[in-house]
């Protein structure tokens, strides 16, 4: 019985691993079912998932675009012009 329970139910450590994996890769059917069952019983892991999703969105939103040297030069000129207008 213990082996069956161990196979069906995840530890919180394994659940958090799957939560992170789910953000970047597709989970197998078994993993999805196990994670869903675990989160139904574990409020801490459900909260962890919500917080992880929030952080992931914040990190991906704040990515700074990369500019070419020419684009940077033009951007600096525009900023300097706007600052000069404010004086």
Sine and cosine of phi, psi and omega as CSV:
sin_phi,cos_phi,sin_psi,cos_psi,sin_omega,cos_omega
0.00,0.00,-0.62,0.78,-0.02,-1.00
-0.90,0.44,-0.62,0.78,0.02,-1.00
-0.91,0.41,-0.63,0.77,0.02,-1.00
-0.90,0.44,-0.72,0.69,0.02,-1.00
-0.88,0.48,-0.64,0.77,-0.01,-1.00
-0.91,0.42,-0.60,0.80,0.00,-1.00
-0.96,0.27,-0.56,0.83,-0.04,-1.00
-0.98,0.17,-0.66,0.75,-0.12,-0.99
-0.95,-0.32,0.69,-0.72,-0.03,-1.00
-1.00,-0.01,0.43,-0.90,0.20,-0.98
-0.98,0.20,0.29,-0.96,0.05,-1.00
-0.88,0.47,-0.57,0.82,0.02,-1.00
-0.88,0.48,-0.74,0.67,0.00,-1.00
-0.92,0.39,-0.61,0.80,0.02,-1.00
-0.89,0.46,-0.69,0.73,0.01,-1.00
-0.92,0.39,-0.56,0.83,0.08,-1.00
-0.88,0.47,-0.69,0.72,0.00,-1.00
-0.93,0.37,-0.57,0.82,0.05,-1.00
-0.87,0.48,-0.71,0.70,0.02,-1.00
-0.93,0.38,-0.66,0.75,0.01,-1.00
-0.88,0.47,-0.64,0.77,-0.04,-1.00
-0.87,0.49,-0.47,0.88,-0.01,-1.00
-0.95,0.31,-0.36,0.93,-0.09,-1.00
-0.85,-0.53,-0.34,0.94,-0.04,-1.00
-0.67,-0.74,0.30,-0.95,0.05,-1.00
-0.99,0.10,0.73,-0.68,0.03,-1.00
-0.99,0.14,0.47,-0.88,0.11,-0.99
-0.94,0.33,0.25,-0.97,0.02,-1.00
-0.86,0.51,-0.68,0.73,0.01,-1.00
-0.87,0.49,-0.71,0.70,0.00,-1.00
-0.89,0.45,-0.67,0.74,0.01,-1.00
-0.88,0.48,-0.70,0.72,-0.01,-1.00
-0.91,0.41,-0.72,0.69,0.00,-1.00
-0.87,0.49,-0.70,0.72,-0.02,-1.00
-0.91,0.42,-0.68,0.73,0.01,-1.00
-0.88,0.47,-0.69,0.72,0.01,-1.00
-0.89,0.45,-0.67,0.74,-0.01,-1.00
-0.89,0.46,-0.72,0.70,-0.04,-1.00
-0.92,0.39,-0.46,0.89,0.06,-1.00
-0.91,0.41,-0.47,0.88,-0.03,-1.00
-0.98,-0.21,-0.26,0.96,-0.14,-0.99
-0.84,-0.55,0.97,-0.25,0.02,-1.00
-0.92,0.40,-0.53,0.85,-0.02,-1.00
-0.90,0.44,-0.68,0.73,-0.01,-1.00
-0.95,0.30,-0.53,0.85,0.09,-1.00
-0.90,0.44,-0.69,0.72,0.05,-1.00
-0.90,0.43,-0.66,0.75,0.02,-1.00
-0.85,0.52,-0.68,0.74,-0.01,-1.00
-0.90,0.44,-0.69,0.72,0.02,-1.00
-0.87,0.48,-0.68,0.73,0.01,-1.00
-0.92,0.40,-0.63,0.78,0.01,-1.00
-0.91,0.42,-0.66,0.75,0.03,-1.00
-0.90,0.45,-0.69,0.72,0.03,-1.00
-0.86,0.51,-0.74,0.68,0.00,-1.00
-0.91,0.42,-0.66,0.75,0.00,-1.00
-0.88,0.47,-0.67,0.74,0.04,-1.00
-0.90,0.44,-0.66,0.75,0.01,-1.00
-0.90,0.43,-0.65,0.76,0.00,-1.00
-0.93,0.37,-0.70,0.72,-0.03,-1.00
-0.94,0.34,-0.49,0.87,0.02,-1.00
-0.95,0.32,-0.55,0.83,-0.11,-0.99
-1.00,0.00,0.16,0.99,0.03,-1.00
-0.91,0.42,0.75,-0.66,-0.03,-1.00
-1.00,0.04,0.78,-0.63,0.01,-1.00
-0.92,0.38,0.50,-0.87,0.03,-1.00
-1.00,-0.04,0.73,-0.69,-0.01,-1.00
-0.93,-0.37,0.52,-0.86,0.10,-0.99
-0.97,0.25,0.30,-0.95,0.03,-1.00
-0.84,0.54,-0.60,0.80,0.01,-1.00
-0.93,0.37,-0.67,0.74,0.04,-1.00
-0.89,0.45,-0.63,0.78,0.04,-1.00
-0.90,0.44,-0.66,0.75,0.02,-1.00
-0.87,0.49,-0.71,0.71,0.01,-1.00
-0.91,0.41,-0.65,0.76,0.01,-1.00
-0.89,0.45,-0.67,0.74,0.04,-1.00
-0.89,0.46,-0.65,0.76,0.03,-1.00
-0.89,0.46,-0.70,0.72,0.01,-1.00
-0.89,0.45,-0.69,0.72,0.01,-1.00
-0.89,0.46,-0.71,0.70,0.01,-1.00
-0.89,0.45,-0.63,0.78,0.04,-1.00
-0.89,0.46,-0.70,0.71,-0.01,-1.00
-0.91,0.42,-0.63,0.78,0.04,-1.00
-0.92,0.40,-0.61,0.79,0.03,-1.00
-0.90,0.43,-0.61,0.79,0.01,-1.00
-0.91,0.41,-0.50,0.87,-0.06,-1.00
-0.97,0.24,-0.35,0.94,-0.07,-1.00
-0.97,0.26,0.00,0.00,0.00,0.00
